[in-house]
């Protein structure tokens, strides 16, 4: 009997193959293909790296522009030829103070004299300026004189003109 039972199981196994029946149907998957996910991650990484390179390039060009403008403004302020800018080291700080200090240290190399604003007024000049200031402080301003002239021009009688001259009203 056991032999018959075994044949019956074998026949059942041939007729009803569990493994083969489910192979034809698509398997529901909770996850997408790992290769697709990896491709998406790599694509996102490449896009991120490209954006980083673009931003780094933009940053370096902006830094170069800022450095050039600071250098040019300092050179113009000091009255130095702008060709000297090509000799200023690129690793030098871009602050105006650092560039001024470098110019002062290397002025003799380029044969330039940095103009320093020193007071050239002596005591006689100062006293003359004080006298001029004292005289002009009581003087009639241009606006006030123009206003007085328009009032005289618009006066309708001689009494008004005399009143304007003596009273100022």
Secondary structure, DSSP 8 states (H G I E B T S, - for coil): -HHHHHHHHHHHHHHS-HHHHHHSS----SS--HHHHHHHHHHHHHHHHHHHHHHHHHHHHHHHHHHHHHHHHHHHHHT--GGGGGGS-TTS--SHHHHHHHHHHHHHHHT-----------HHHHHHHHHHHHHHHTS--HHHHHHHHHHHHT--SHHHHHHHHHH--
